[in-house]
Amino acid sequence: MKKYIYIFMTALAFTSCESELDLNSPSEIPVDQFWGTEDVARSAQTGLYANLRGSFNDLWLLGEMRSDIWGGRTYESPANEALIESNITISTAPFGGWAGLYTNIYRINDFLANVPITPFAKESDKNHLLGQAYGLRALYYYTLLKTWGDVPILLESYPEGISLDGLSRARSSQSEVMAQIKSDIAESLAAFGSDNSFFAGERIYWSKAATLALKGDVYIWSGNLLGGGNADFTEAKAALQEIGTLGIELVPSISELWGVENEANNEFIFAIQYKQDEASNIYNSLTGRSTEINVQYNDMGASMSDFVIAGANRYGQSEKTILLLDDNDDGRKDATFIRLYTDDNGGLGYSSYDESKYFGSIFNKFLGVVKGSERIFENDVPLYRYADVVLLLAEAKNLLGEDPSSEINQIRERAYGDNYNPLIHAYTNSTKVNNTNAILNERYKEFIGEGKRWWDLRRAGNSFVIDNISFLSSGDEYKLVLPITNDMIGRNPLLEQTTGYID
């Protein structure tokens, strides 16, 4: 994809659902003269993905940082400790202004208002773009719902010069927001119709498969947490099973999954694109500086002296994560982290975790490529991949009282590869609670660093969050959604504070 171009003549700074709207004109072209051609619509489409990529750091923090993955040893000052420890109050409320997601939503609203009346050479191309936009809006509203619960619903596209009166929005109930998400998913699937293709042959654009993956995710959440029950679980199961008919599959080996050279694989459903001289991903913050790293050894006993890096080490895997992955038969151990030790143990290395000699870790999934004397963090980062679909299908089946072991074992067999021994590694169907814990553990190992774990625990239910997060206890359930800032309420008096939070 070429460098992203911001093409919108008006931008809704809906930073706190307030009655304050920033309207700016970075171009002299009037709004009513901007839209109207297919080229403009395609440029606008590119802008939507620029917005998404610009929000990825917050999306990652929202989906991962409150989980049990991180909080371990770092060799620089750690970041976001308040999130890791769920140390959140009204006065310290993070992600003020709804993490800026309403700005992205406004731009999609503008897109959806104008693209349908824009002439295209091929109507199928227009429909594909509309399917993408509805899918992205559903993704944003789903993120808002999971994070704050009740949130405002904004569907309008506001032209330049509109009066600011009446733009404030109260928080809609979770059930209303979920209904809007489901509506956008239905609109997305209707727009895609029978078109199962990836736009321009690339998985860096939203697709029908991405909408189906989101639908499975959404309907499990709705069924389990919002009272939708078996009807929603059945919808989720059908959507997730359909993805397997679209030429999407697990790659055979973990070794074929990660790395820039592998990012065009058939497992990725939708990924955010990064390119040198365009944008770098966030994962250099999970590495470190050469001054600390080059004097260490990896767990095979090899010197790190030639390792090329110039990053930071702000997040360390928790000891729980280290121990969970401390299985030399599981390919995810080495694919996920490079573990550093202060000596080579006489050349033997450390086949198992040794806390007394452990120095820290480098996150290995999105480690970029070395070009000359520089490491470039240009890995595409998947928001959905087929392993996600397989384990979501396990969740849906378990919630329907069906056997999820086949799906769990698909992931385990790929992870263990030639080491897989069904007598040791295969999962056998058990109670719903045991099955849920098995699925959660498999997702934990599979998706470290991919912004999934907090949402996985939340989707499973409050008790699973409390049981797994050491910083939360019974009675802290209100903390599972975030407060909003006093400034947001001051700007928009229609807003009410999240239930449970008091000054």
C-alpha positions in Angstrom: 0.0 0.0 0.0 1.3 3.4 -0.8 1.7 6.0 1.9 -1.5 6.7 3.6 -3.3 9.9 2.5 -5.6 11.8 4.8 -8.4 13.0 2.5 -11.2 14.2 4.7 -12.0 17.9 4.6 -13.7 17.9 7.9 -12.8 15.9 11.0 -14.9 15.2 14.0 -12.9 15.6 17.1 -15.4 13.6 19.1 -12.8 13.2 21.8 -15.2 12.9 24.7 -18.7 12.7 23.2 -19.0 16.4 24.1 -20.7 19.2 22.4 -17.4 20.5 21.3 -16.6 19.7 17.7 -13.3 20.6 16.0 -13.9 21.3 12.3 -10.8 22.0 10.3 -10.0 22.4 6.6 -6.5 21.1 5.8 -7.4 21.6 2.1 -8.9 24.5 0.3 -11.2 22.2 -1.6 -14.8 22.7 -0.4 -16.5 19.5 1.0 -19.2 19.6 -1.6 -16.6 19.6 -4.3 -14.5 16.8 -2.8 -16.6 13.7 -3.0 -18.0 12.4 -6.3 -15.4 10.3 -8.1 -14.2 6.8 -7.7 -10.6 8.0 -7.3 -11.6 10.1 -4.3 -13.5 7.1 -2.8 -10.5 4.9 -3.1 -8.3 7.6 -1.5 -10.8 7.8 1.3 -10.6 4.0 1.7 -6.9 4.3 2.2 -7.5 6.9 4.8 -9.7 4.6 6.8 -6.8 2.2 7.2 -4.4 5.1 8.1 -6.8 5.9 10.9 -6.9 2.3 12.1 -3.1 2.0 12.0 -2.9 5.2 13.9 -5.1 3.7 16.6 -3.3 0.4 16.9 -1.2 1.2 19.9 -4.3 2.0 21.9 -6.2 -1.0 20.6 -3.3 -3.2 21.6 -3.1 -1.7 25.1 -6.9 -2.1 25.5 -6.8 -5.8 24.5 -3.7 -6.9 26.2 -2.2 -4.7 28.9 -4.7 -5.5 31.7 -4.2 -9.2 31.3 -1.7 -11.6 33.0 0.8 -11.6 30.2 3.0 -8.7 31.2 4.2 -7.2 34.5 7.5 -9.1 34.7 11.1 -8.1 34.7 12.2 -5.3 32.3 15.7 -3.9 31.9 14.4 -0.4 31.4 11.7 1.6 33.2 8.4 -0.3 32.7 5.4 1.3 31.0 1.6 1.3 31.7 2.0 -0.3 35.2 -1.4 1.2 36.2 -3.1 -0.7 33.5 -1.2 -3.9 34.3 -2.2 -3.6 37.9 -5.8 -2.3 37.2 -4.9 0.7 39.4 -7.6 2.9 37.8 -9.7 5.6 39.2 -11.7 8.5 37.8 -8.7 10.9 38.4 -6.4 8.5 36.6 -8.8 7.3 33.9 -6.8 6.2 30.9 -7.7 6.7 27.2 -9.5 10.0 27.7 -11.8 11.0 24.9 -12.7 7.4 24.2 -9.2 6.7 22.8 -10.0 8.9 19.8 -12.1 6.1 18.3 -15.0 8.4 17.5 -12.8 10.4 15.1 -12.3 7.2 13.2 -16.0 6.4 13.3 -16.9 9.9 12.0 -14.6 9.3 9.0 -16.3 6.0 8.3 -19.7 7.7 8.7 -18.6 10.3 6.1 -17.5 7.5 3.8 -20.8 5.6 4.2 -22.7 8.8 3.4 -20.9 9.6 0.2 -19.6 6.4 -1.4 -23.1 4.9 -2.2 -23.9 8.0 -4.4 -20.5 7.9 -6.1 -20.3 6.4 -9.5 -17.9 3.4 -9.9 -16.8 1.6 -13.0 -17.7 -1.6 -11.3 -20.5 -1.8 -8.8 -18.8 -4.8 -7.2 -15.8 -2.6 -6.2 -18.1 -0.1 -4.6 -19.9 -2.8 -2.7 -16.6 -4.3 -1.5 -15.5 -0.9 -0.1 -18.9 -0.5 1.7 -18.5 -4.0 3.2 -15.1 -2.9 4.5 -16.4 0.3 6.0 -19.3 -1.3 7.8 -17.0 -4.0 9.1 -14.5 -1.4 10.5 -17.3 0.6 12.2 -18.5 -2.6 13.8 -15.0 -3.3 15.0 -14.7 0.2 16.6 -18.0 0.1 18.3 -17.3 -3.4 19.6 -14.0 -2.1 21.1 -15.8 0.8 22.7 -18.5 -1.5 24.2 -15.9 -4.0 25.6 -13.9 -1.1 27.1 -16.5 1.2 28.6 -19.8 -0.7 28.4 -22.4 2.0 27.7 -21.1 4.4 25.1 -22.6 7.0 22.7 -23.8 5.9 19.3 -22.9 8.3 16.5 -23.9 7.4 13.0 -24.2 10.8 11.3 -21.9 12.5 8.8 -21.6 16.2 9.6 -20.9 18.6 6.8 -18.6 21.6 7.1 -20.0 24.5 8.9 -22.7 22.6 10.8 -24.1 24.2 14.0 -22.6 22.7 17.1 -26.0 22.6 18.8 -27.3 19.1 19.6 -24.1 17.2 18.9 -23.8 15.9 22.5 -24.7 12.3 23.0 -25.6 10.4 26.1 -24.2 6.9 26.6 -26.4 4.3 25.0 -26.9 1.0 26.8 -24.8 -2.0 26.0 -27.7 -3.8 24.5 -28.3 -0.8 22.1 -24.7 -0.6 21.2 -24.6 -4.4 20.6 -27.6 -4.0 18.3 -25.8 -1.4 16.3 -22.7 -3.6 16.0 -24.8 -6.5 14.8 -26.6 -4.2 12.3 -23.2 -3.1 10.9 -22.1 -6.7 10.6 -25.2 -7.5 8.7 -24.7 -4.5 6.4 -21.1 -5.5 5.8 -22.1 -9.1 4.9 -24.9 -7.8 2.6 -22.5 -5.5 0.8 -19.9 -8.3 0.3 -22.7 -10.7 -0.8 -21.0 -13.7 -2.5 -17.7 -11.8 -3.0 -15.3 -13.7 -0.9 -12.2 -12.0 -2.4 -9.5 -10.0 -0.7 -9.4 -6.5 -2.0 -6.5 -6.1 -4.5 -5.6 -9.6 -3.4 -4.3 -8.2 -0.1 -5.2 -9.2 3.5 -4.4 -5.7 4.7 -8.0 -4.7 3.7 -11.1 -5.8 5.5 -13.0 -8.6 3.8 -16.0 -10.9 4.1 -13.8 -13.3 6.1 -12.9 -10.6 8.5 -16.5 -9.7 9.0 -17.4 -13.3 9.7 -14.5 -13.6 12.2 -15.8 -10.4 13.9 -19.3 -11.8 13.9 -18.2 -15.0 15.7 -16.4 -12.9 18.3 -19.2 -10.5 18.8 -22.0 -13.1 19.0 -20.1 -15.1 21.6 -19.7 -12.0 23.7 -23.4 -11.1 23.2 -24.5 -14.6 24.0 -22.4 -15.0 27.1 -22.4 -11.6 28.6 -25.5 -9.8 27.2 -28.1 -12.6 27.5 -28.2 -13.7 23.8 -27.7 -17.3 24.8 -27.8 -20.3 22.4 -29.3 -18.2 19.6 -26.2 -16.0 19.5 -23.8 -19.0 20.0 -25.4 -20.7 17.0 -24.9 -17.6 14.9 -21.3 -17.4 16.0 -20.7 -21.1 15.2 -22.1 -20.8 11.7 -20.1 -17.6 10.9 -16.9 -19.2 12.1 -17.4 -22.4 10.2 -18.1 -20.5 7.0 -14.6 -19.0 7.2 -13.1 -22.4 6.7 -14.7 -22.6 3.3 -13.0 -19.4 2.0 -9.5 -20.7 1.4 -8.2 -19.7 4.8 -6.4 -22.2 6.9 -3.7 -22.8 9.6 -0.2 -22.7 8.2 1.3 -26.2 8.8 4.1 -25.0 11.1 4.7 -22.2 13.6 8.0 -21.6 11.7 5.9 -20.6 8.6 3.8 -18.1 10.5 5.9 -15.3 11.9 8.4 -13.0 10.2 8.1 -10.4 7.4 8.9 -13.1 4.8 5.8 -15.1 6.0 3.2 -12.4 6.3 1.4 -13.2 3.1 0.4 -16.6 4.5 -3.1 -18.1 4.3 -3.7 -17.9 8.0 -3.9 -14.2 8.3 -7.4 -12.9 7.7 -6.9 -9.2 8.3 -3.6 -7.5 9.2 -2.5 -3.9 9.7 0.3 -3.1 7.3 3.7 -1.6 8.2 6.4 -0.6 5.8 9.9 0.9 6.1 9.8 4.7 5.6 6.0 4.6 6.1 5.3 3.4 9.6 6.8 1.1 12.2 4.9 -1.2 14.5 4.9 -0.9 18.2 7.0 -4.0 19.0 10.4 -2.3 19.4 9.2 -1.4 22.9 9.2 -5.1 23.7 12.9 -5.6 22.8 15.6 -3.4 24.3 18.9 -1.6 23.6 22.0 -3.2 22.3 24.0 -2.1 25.4 21.9 -4.4 27.6 21.3 -7.2 25.2 24.6 -7.7 23.5 26.3 -8.8 26.7 23.7 -11.5 27.5 23.1 -15.1 26.3 20.0 -16.7 24.9 18.6 -19.9 26.6 20.6 -22.0 24.1 23.8 -20.6 25.6 24.6 -18.5 22.5 26.0 -15.1 22.8 23.8 -12.1 21.9 26.8 -10.0 21.0 25.9 -9.8 17.3 22.2 -9.2 17.8 21.2 -6.0 15.9 18.7 -3.9 17.9 17.9 -0.3 18.9 14.6 -0.6 20.8 13.3 -0.3 24.3 12.2 -2.8 27.0 9.1 -1.4 28.6 7.2 -4.6 29.0 8.4 -7.9 30.5 6.6 -11.2 30.4 5.2 -12.2 33.7 6.6 -15.2 35.5 3.2 -16.9 34.9 3.7 -16.4 31.1 7.3 -17.7 31.3 6.2 -20.9 33.1 3.2 -21.4 30.8 5.5 -21.4 27.7 8.3 -23.3 29.4 7.8 -26.4 27.2 10.6 -27.3 24.8 8.3 -29.4 22.7 6.0 -26.5 22.0 7.1 -24.4 19.0 5.5 -21.3 20.5 8.1 -21.1 23.2 10.9 -20.0 20.9 8.5 -18.3 18.4 7.2 -15.9 21.0 10.2 -14.8 23.1 14.0 -14.8 23.1 14.8 -15.4 26.7 18.1 -13.8 27.9 20.4 -15.1 30.7 23.4 -13.5 32.3 25.7 -16.4 31.4 25.8 -19.4 29.1 25.7 -22.0 31.9 29.0 -23.5 30.8 27.8 -23.7 27.2 24.7 -25.7 28.2 22.3 -22.8 28.2 19.0 -23.0 30.1 16.5 -25.5 28.8 14.2 -24.6 31.6 13.6 -21.3 33.3 16.1 -20.3 35.9 15.0 -17.2 37.7 18.4 -16.6 39.3 20.1 -16.2 36.0 17.2 -14.8 34.0 17.8 -11.3 32.6 14.7 -10.5 30.6 13.1 -11.2 27.2 12.8 -10.0 23.7 9.4 -10.4 22.0 10.1 -12.5 18.9 6.9 -12.6 16.8 7.1 -9.1 15.2 10.9 -8.6 15.4 11.1 -7.1 11.9 14.1 -7.5 9.6 17.7 -6.5 9.7 18.8 -4.2 6.8 22.4 -3.3 7.0 23.1 -2.1 10.6 19.4 -1.4 11.4 16.4 -3.5 12.4 13.2 -2.4 10.7 10.0 -3.1 12.5 7.8 -3.6 9.5 5.9 -6.8 10.3 2.2 -6.7 9.4 0.2 -7.4 12.6 -2.9 -9.6 12.3 -6.1 -8.5 14.0 -7.7 -11.9 13.0 -6.0 -15.1 11.9 -7.4 -18.5 11.4 -6.1 -19.9 14.7 -8.3 -17.3 16.3 -11.3 -18.6 14.4 -10.6 -22.2 15.4 -10.4 -21.4 19.1 -13.4 -19.1 18.9 -15.3 -22.0 17.3 -14.2 -24.1 20.3 -15.7 -21.5 22.6 -19.0 -21.4 20.7 -19.3 -25.2 20.7 -18.5 -25.4 24.4 -21.1 -22.8 25.2 -23.6 -24.9 23.2 -22.7 -28.0 25.2 -20.8 -29.5 22.3 -17.3 -31.1 22.3 -14.6 -28.5 21.6 -11.6 -30.9 21.8 -11.1 -31.2 18.0 -10.5 -27.4 17.7 -8.2 -27.3 20.7 -6.2 -30.2 19.4 -5.8 -28.6 15.9 -3.9 -25.8 17.6 -1.9 -28.1 19.9 -0.9 -30.4 17.0 0.4 -27.4 15.0 2.2 -26.0 18.0 4.0 -29.3 18.9 4.6 -30.4 15.3 6.8 -33.5 15.1 6.8 -33.6 18.9 3.0 -34.0 19.1 2.0 -37.1 21.0 -1.8 -37.4 21.4 -1.3 -39.5 24.5 0.4 -36.6 26.2 -0.8 -33.5 24.4 -4.3 -34.2 23.2 -7.2 -32.6 25.1 -10.2 -34.7 26.0 -13.7 -33.2 26.4 -14.6 -32.3 30.0 -17.0 -30.0 31.8 -17.9 -26.6 30.5 -15.7 -24.9 33.0 -12.7 -27.2 32.4 -13.2 -26.8 28.6 -13.3 -23.0 29.0 -10.1 -23.0 31.0 -8.4 -25.3 28.4 -9.5 -22.9 25.6 -8.3 -19.9 27.6 -4.9 -21.5 28.2 -4.5 -22.4 24.5 -5.5 -18.9 23.5 -3.0 -17.5 26.1 -0.1 -19.4 24.6 -1.2 -18.8 21.0 -1.9 -15.0 21.0 0.7 -13.5 23.3 1.4 -10.0 22.1 -1.5 -9.9 19.7 -3.9 -7.8 21.8 -6.3 -10.7 22.7 -5.8 -12.0 26.2 -7.8 -9.4 28.2 -10.7 -9.7 25.7 -10.5 -13.5 25.9 -10.9 -13.4 29.7 -13.7 -10.9 29.6 -15.6 -12.8 26.9 -15.4 -16.0 29.1 -17.0 -14.2 32.0 -16.2 -12.2 35.1 -15.2 -15.1 37.2 -12.5 -16.1 34.7 -11.1 -12.6 34.8 -11.0 -12.5 38.6 -9.5 -16.0 38.8 -6.6 -15.1 36.4 -5.8 -11.5 37.2 -3.9 -11.3 40.5 -4.6 -7.5 40.8 -8.4 -8.1 40.8 -10.5 -9.6 43.5 -14.2 -10.5 44.0 -16.0 -7.1 44.3 -13.8 -5.5 41.7 -16.1 -6.5 38.8 -17.0 -2.9 38.1 -13.3 -2.3 37.2 -13.7 -4.6 34.1 -14.9 -1.5 32.3 -13.2 1.8 32.4 -14.3 5.1 33.9 -14.4 8.3 31.8 -12.6 11.5 32.8 -14.2 14.4 34.6 -13.2 16.5 31.7 -15.3 14.4 29.3 -18.3 14.9 31.6 -17.6 18.6 31.9 -17.6 19.0 28.1 -20.7 16.9 27.7 -23.1 17.0 30.6 -25.2 14.3 29.0 -22.6 11.8 30.0 -22.8 9.8 33.3 -19.9 8.2 35.0 -19.3 4.5 34.6 -21.2 2.6 37.3 -19.1 1.7 40.3 -16.5 4.5 40.0 -16.7 7.4 42.6 -14.5 10.4 43.2 
